């Protein structure tokens, strides 16, 4: 799923906190947003492997949640929601498409790497692929309760996420062709360090590798 969907999902995890303990709402919303975004920071360094931990994040989140319930402080609540957001992101990527350049073709058997099992989990494709109409619909569904609950900078974050989702969904199908043409045109003059950090699906034949 696309990053806006994950970010919004992380913020939705904070809504029970906002209702039950409003004093922790700001830290919970910020932590949920950060946790929902964190795994995709590995976009160009072993995507869905380096920072995606479906099992370990889930275990840590469960433990942190217990601590937060027993000793509710800004730190424990924030850490619990942060880990829940990262765990949810890592797990739900399994329900989207694979890692291929055009995931709607369904040619990849890799969705998320499970470090616990030492193998890739196959994509279920219930949400199609990142930036699919179903993915955009999910972003809208997640944004709805947030828009009627949060205000200030968090409301702006939700609106910004929706704006990014609209643009990304609109251009998603043409991005692979654009990426291929750019790499084909400029690949020969790009420094090796740049090529080595591009996902292999964008630069087949250049020697770059995702790992």
C-alpha positions, 0 to 999 in steps of 0.5 A: 500500500502507498505511504499515505495509507500507512500514515493515516492508518497509524494515526487511526490507531491513536484515536482510542487514546484520544477518546480514553486519555485526551491528554495523550492525544497529541503524542499518540497521533504523532507517534502513530503517524511516525510509526506508520511511515517508518518502514518505508524509509527503506524504499531505496535500501532493501525495500520491505526488508530493511525496516519491515519487521512484521513479526518483531514489530508486532511482538514489541508492540504487544509488550509496549501496549501492556506497559502503556496500559499499566504505566500510562505516560507520554513516553509509554503511550507514544512508544506503544502507538509508534510500534503499533503503527510500524507493525501494522504497516509491516503486516498490511503490506502483505495484503497488497502487491509484490515488489515488481515494477508493475505490481498489477501484473502480479509477477512477484512472489515477494511482499514483505520479508520476515526476518523471524522466518528468514524468508519472503512472504508472498503478496495476497493482493487484496488491495491490488497494489500501492496506488490502486483505486482500492488503496486510494479508497482505503486512504479515504476510509481511514481519513474520514474518522480523523477529519471529524476528530482531529484539528490543527496540524494533525488535520493538515497532515490528514489533508496533505496525506489525502492530497498525496494519495490523489496525485500518486493514484493518478500517476501510478500507472505511468511511473514505471515507464517514466522511471525506465526512460529516465534510467535509460537516458541518464543511467550511463552518466550517473555515479555508481553510488547512485545506481547502487541505491536504485531498486533493481526493478528500475535499472535492470541491466545497470548492475544495481541490486536491491539486496 
